[in-house]
Amino acid sequence: MKKTNVILIGMRGSGKSTTGKLLAEKMGKRFFDADEEIEKRSGASIAEIVSKGGWNAFRKLESEVCEELGKKHNAVIATGGGAVLKDENMEHLKKNGICIFLFADISLLVERIKKDTNNRPSLTKKNNTDELWDIWSERKNLYGKAADVVIDSHEPPEKIVDEILEEWSAREEY
């Protein structure tokens, strides 16, 4: 069966949403941001979900949304950075898609997060740099395991989109 989705994974600040919107437009696909879908479903912001129910409540909603998004066709899906924490999330998403890991080093992520206005809650209560290093240590192997393709996201989003399109067209099953 031909896979029709592009799944973007990576750390917070790696450019999943920005790249995903541009990619969807260029490919003529629908764009879904998993975090936005979680907020729509719950009627609350991520910060509110975590404040009321903790990270476990958020991860449960995230799994439900990943399962639903995995059933979509002709979509570009930007996951939350922690979607890789549960194998089932990636299994659902990859049934119908190629998984692209957008890699960026911690110093770039810190710079991008400073400009982020989404007010996402801290996972560890540490400063951004220390928190990102902790998260990277926990998730780097999971990103590698889930990824079909790794793309360096230090480039401008338009160049990243071009690289993804090259990968997409080079794969016979897509």
C-alpha positions in Angstrom: 0.0 0.0 0.0 1.3 3.4 -0.9 2.1 5.6 2.0 0.7 9.1 1.6 1.7 11.0 4.8 4.9 12.8 6.0 5.4 12.6 9.7 7.8 15.1 11.3 9.5 14.3 14.6 12.1 16.1 16.6 12.9 18.1 19.6 10.9 21.2 20.6 12.2 24.0 18.4 13.4 21.8 15.6 11.0 23.4 13.1 8.4 20.7 12.8 5.4 23.1 12.6 7.0 25.7 10.4 8.5 23.2 8.0 5.3 21.1 8.1 3.1 24.0 7.0 5.4 24.9 4.1 5.7 21.2 3.1 2.0 20.6 3.1 1.4 23.7 0.9 4.1 22.5 -1.6 2.8 19.0 -1.7 -0.9 19.9 -1.8 -1.5 18.0 1.4 -3.4 18.8 4.6 -1.3 19.9 7.6 -1.9 18.7 11.1 -0.1 19.8 14.2 -0.5 17.1 16.9 -0.2 19.6 19.8 -2.9 21.8 18.2 -5.1 18.7 17.8 -4.6 17.9 21.5 -5.7 21.4 22.5 -8.7 21.3 20.2 -9.8 17.9 21.6 -9.4 18.9 25.2 -10.5 22.5 25.0 -7.5 23.5 27.0 -3.9 24.6 26.3 -1.1 22.1 26.9 0.0 24.1 29.9 -3.6 23.8 31.3 -3.7 20.0 30.6 -0.4 19.5 32.4 -1.4 21.8 35.3 -4.6 19.9 35.9 -3.7 16.3 35.1 0.1 16.2 34.8 2.2 15.0 32.0 0.5 11.5 32.1 -2.8 13.1 31.2 -1.2 14.9 28.3 0.6 11.8 27.0 -2.7 9.9 27.1 -4.3 12.5 24.9 -1.2 12.6 22.7 -1.6 8.8 22.1 -5.2 9.2 21.2 -4.4 12.0 18.7 -1.5 10.0 17.2 -3.8 7.1 16.6 -6.3 9.3 14.9 -3.7 11.2 12.8 -2.3 7.8 11.7 -5.5 7.1 9.9 -5.3 10.3 7.8 -4.2 10.2 4.1 -2.3 12.8 2.1 -1.3 14.7 5.2 1.8 16.3 6.7 1.8 15.7 10.5 4.0 17.6 12.9 4.2 15.6 16.2 5.0 16.9 19.6 8.6 16.3 20.6 7.6 13.5 23.0 5.4 11.5 20.6 8.4 9.1 20.3 8.2 8.2 24.0 5.5 5.6 23.2 6.1 3.0 20.5 2.4 2.8 19.8 2.3 6.5 18.7 5.0 5.9 16.1 3.4 2.6 15.0 0.1 4.4 14.3 1.7 7.3 12.5 4.1 5.2 10.4 1.3 2.9 9.1 0.6 5.4 6.4 3.7 7.6 6.4 7.4 8.3 6.1 8.9 9.6 9.3 11.3 12.5 9.0 13.5 13.4 12.0 14.4 17.1 12.0 17.7 17.3 13.9 19.1 20.4 15.4 21.8 20.8 18.0 20.9 22.1 21.5 22.3 25.6 21.1 20.1 26.2 18.1 17.1 24.8 19.9 17.7 27.1 22.8 17.8 30.1 20.5 14.6 29.1 18.7 12.8 28.4 22.0 13.6 31.9 23.3 11.5 33.2 20.4 8.7 30.7 21.0 5.5 32.3 22.2 3.6 29.1 22.8 4.4 29.0 26.5 4.9 25.3 26.6 5.3 24.0 30.2 8.7 22.8 31.3 9.3 19.1 31.6 11.9 19.3 34.3 11.8 22.8 35.8 15.4 23.4 34.7 16.6 26.2 32.5 16.1 25.6 28.7 19.6 24.4 28.0 19.8 21.9 30.8 16.3 20.7 30.1 16.9 20.2 26.4 20.1 18.2 27.2 18.2 16.0 29.5 15.4 15.5 27.0 17.9 14.8 24.2 19.6 12.2 26.4 16.3 10.5 27.0 15.0 10.7 23.4 17.9 10.6 20.9 17.8 6.8 20.5 14.0 6.9 20.1 14.2 9.5 17.4 16.8 7.4 15.6 14.6 4.3 15.9 11.5 6.0 14.6 13.1 7.9 11.7 13.1 6.8 8.1 15.1 9.8 7.2 17.1 12.3 9.2 17.3 15.9 8.0 19.5 18.7 9.5 17.1 21.5 10.4 19.8 24.2 10.7 18.9 25.3 7.2 16.0 27.7 6.4 12.6 26.0 6.3 12.4 26.3 2.5 15.7 24.3 2.1 14.5 21.7 4.5 11.3 21.3 2.5 13.3 20.9 -0.7 15.4 18.1 1.0 12.2 16.4 2.2 10.7 16.5 -1.3 13.9 15.0 -2.7 13.6 12.1 -0.2 9.9 11.7 -0.9 10.4 11.5 -4.7 13.4 9.1 -4.3 11.3 6.5 -2.4 9.4 4.2 -4.7 6.8 3.2 -2.0 5.6 6.8 -1.6 
